Amino acid sequence: MATVAELPPATAPTTSPARSAREVVPAALWDKQVGLLMRDYPYDSVMAARVLGQGYAYLLTAMRHRGEGLGLAPSALVDIGVHTVILDTVSYFELCDRFNDGRYLHHVPEVDFKNDGSVLRTADLIAADGWEVDLPLWADAATCGPCHPGNDSH
């Protein structure tokens, strides 16, 4: 079974190239999850990889900032990538084990969407943490981010 690879050390996004989430996901797991996206959504492999990569970048950023109460929120498209990762529960548990100090990062969606700028602030934080941000996937930010802003959830 593929497990999550070691996270490379953080680099300053202004002085170093941005990191791709694909660097920390084993190839077999990446290919499987891209395939799941292609099965469940009208995506080709390029779009599926973009959505998945942003989902991982979001989750890894949320884990890094656990307990800070930042109210992070993905866009609707990025949330599809997040769901693909978290629904693959064995792999997601391994991701939490390695990058969230063994703590499970819960997903607690809210019913109402919000329009408070949290989605674009989240994309900015992901970039500041050194991850690639595929900005067009964050463009639907006006009415997104229905996740509970707790310290142990996203």
Secondary structure, DSSP 8 states (H G I E B T S, - for coil): ------------TTTS--B-GGGGS-HHHHHHHHHHHHHHSS--HHHHHHHHHHHHHHHHHHHHTTTS-------HHHHHHHHHHHHSHHHHHHHHHHHTTT---B--B-SS---SSHHHHHHHHHHHTTB---GGGGTTGGG---B---TTB-
